[in-house]
Amino acid sequence: MGLDHKQALQLARDGHWERAHEMVQPYSDKMACLIHAYLHREEGDLSNAGYWYRRAGEKMPDNTLEAELKRLAALLNAE
């Protein structure tokens, strides 16, 4: 069974950083990497966040954490 990206993002949105991180950590698909990157941005570990954005094939965005959550949710809804 694969990762439930929406659940991981909801956990992040609800402030359950550790649980969300545990969910995404074993996965390397693009959306898991983006959520993982977001979590490290939220944590303040920008170096690690940059690594995960690169793994997803993206540059770290210059947006707020709130805007990034909305962007990730929109990407999930577009799938």
N, C-alpha and C positions, 0 to 999 in steps of 0.2 A: 504494500500500500504506500502511495506517495504522500508527499507533503500537502496538507490543506493550507494553501497560501492565504486564503481569506481568514481562516482561524488565526494563523500566525500574525497577520496584520491587525486583526481585532485585538489580540492579546497586547500587541505593541501599543495600539491606540488606548487601551484600557490601563496602561501603565505596568503591565506584567512583563517587564524586560527580560528577566531570567527565563521565564517559560517560553516566550517567543524566541529567544536566542537558542534555547535547547531544541526547539522544533526545527529551526532553519539550518542549524550548524551542520548536520550530516548531508545536506543537499547542495548541489552545485548548478542547478538549472538557473536560468536568467532571473526569474522572479524571486527565487530563494536568495540569490546573491544580492538582489536589490533590497530586499527586506533586511537581510543581514547587514548590508551597508547602512541602511537607515538606522538600524539599532545601534551601530557603532557611532554614527553621527550623534544620536541622542545621548549616548554615553559620554561623548566628548572625545572619543578616540578617533580623530580625523585621519590619522595615518592608516589605521585598520579599515576605516570606512572607505578611504580611497582605494585600498586593495580590493575590497569587495565590489565597488563600482567598476573597477577595471575588469574584474572577473566576469561581470555582467556585460562588458563591452561598452561601458558608458563612462563619461567623465563625471566627477562629483558635481552635482548641480549647485548653483548659487541661489538657493531658495531657502525659505524657512522650513523648519521641521514640520509644521502644520501643512504647508504647501506640498511638501514631499509626501506626506501621508495621503493627501488628496490625489496626488499624481499616481501613486502606487495603487490606490483603490480604483482609480479610473482605468489604469492598465489592466487590472484584474477583471474589471467589469467588461472590458473590451475583448477578453479572451473567449 
